[in-house]
Amino acid sequence: MKTLITNGTVVNATGTAQADVLIEGEKIVALFSPGASIDSGGGVTADTVIDAAGKYVIPGGIDAHTHMQMPFGGTNASDTFETGTRAAAWGGTTTIIDFAIQKQGERVQDGLAKWHELAGGNCAIDYSFHQIIGGVDDDSLKAMETLVDEGITSYKMFMAYPGVFYADDAQILRAMQKARELGLMTMMHAENGPAIDVLAEQLVAQGKKTPYFHGIARAWQMEEEATHRAIMLADLTDAPLYIVHMSAKQAVEQVAWARDKAKNVFGETCPQYLYLSLEKQLGARSEQWGEFEAAKWVCSTPLRSEEEGHLEAMWQGLRTNDLQMVSTDHCPFCMKDQKELGKDDFRAIPNGIGSVEHRVDLLYQGVVDGRISLSRWVELISTTPARMFGMYGKKGVVQPGADADIVIYDPQGHTSIGLPFDASGGPTGKTHHMNMDYSAWEGFEIQGHVDVTISRGRVLVAEGQYHGSKSHGQFVKRGLSQYLI
């Protein structure tokens, strides 16, 4: 099966070029000068020809931080691997990296096996795993030695959530020492969990129980302090460190400080920290939910104050490469029966926002707004995730030999984000395919549109129709990070 994409502008992290792209089977096999692929003297015979005139041809998006079906707060994330990866395909993402979970007292191998069982045969796009190490002991440290052979070259720890995933400094130190030995990337949720729990308890005792106070309890100082502490432990052990879902400008300054010293320290932010704020979203009200409307945007790290400059600092970090990636931390929960578990106490609200469908579009709006360049857009959504987590060459680039994961993006198109039907059941013309009863991005308008999504040579989305299947996605065995100094 051959597919030829003609007349498009190929955009890689290194720049743009007018080129035709030939796909054979699951791989990109050639790039041609415009028109050369169909010249009578050396024409290419293709089963399918896609005209991409006036459009961008980019590598498929890689969302390196998702939580499909994750158990949290007495419930499970509402997107399954089937529904979540289908929504991702609609939005131009062709690979996700989810998190296999091990908690205190559990075996790492059992957690990994469970996530393979959940995802296998249920993903519309390709997938891989990071490994959460929620309990550090001799057995889990020994089990880390098997991860590289499994194609899992990164693991995550939490400085937050005491009693659930929390690791103390001694446990983090031991895990980092093992990671340095094995070449694994340490991923860190950097917030001072024990101190946050004290602040939250004090707020509730004062009667401050609404979702707004979730953002107050998880103060920026808690993120900055934990980020600095993680950097110091990584420096001591010489282990590469990747800080997830950064939202506080002071925490980003800590990453910048380490990077200025040529340390292998990296930072990720998410769309919610670029566009959503403490004032507007965590301060929201509605007729239906009152002040609890803000629960739609309860996540951790929390939304920060726009007035204090946190949102602008995230964009600046992306421009200066003090932040290297934008993932979603996709962990959706419905308001009904899930978020409302915390209606009387913000501490019981399941933490998470659904964004896996919209990341490519939301970051493209940054191009439109002059915040990032076209090539930087591709670098952030695809190329750096591939390099950071050991997939580059296979993923993250439009070049011969790479998987044919391709998105055709129309800069003249338009995307309205929000629920597809209104309260009376009438169509809204908006896009939303995630398994949620609301959209955290309701009302956002994007000056661009994902026209075609191709995964390993198969068209998943085209002309507003879904052509994929839940069994298409394959597990990607990853190598060691290709982004280290």
Secondary structure, 3 states (H helix, E strand, C coil): CEEEEEEEEEEECCEEEEEEEEEECCEEEEEECCCHHHCCCCCCCCCEEEECCCCEEEECEEECCECCCCEECCEECCCCHHHHHHHHHHCCEEEEEEEEEECCCCCHHHHHHHHHHHHCCCCCCEEEEEEEECCCCHHHHHHHCCCHHHCCCEEEEECCCCCCCECCHHHHHHHHHHHHHHCCEEEEECCCHHHHHHHHHHHHHCCCCCCHHHHHHCCHHHHHHHHHHHHHHHHHHCCCEEECCCCCHHHHHHHHHHHHCCCCEEEEECHHHHHCCCCCCCCCCECCCEHHHHHHHCCCCCCCCCCCCHHHHHHHHHHHCCCCEECCCECCCCCCCCHHHHCCCHHHCCCCECCCCCHHHHHHHHHHCCCCCHHHHHHHHHHHHHHHCCCECCECCCCCCCECCEEEEECCCCEEECCCECCCCCECCCECCCCCCCCCCCCCEECCEEEEEEECCEEEEECCEECCCCCCCCECCCCCCCCCC
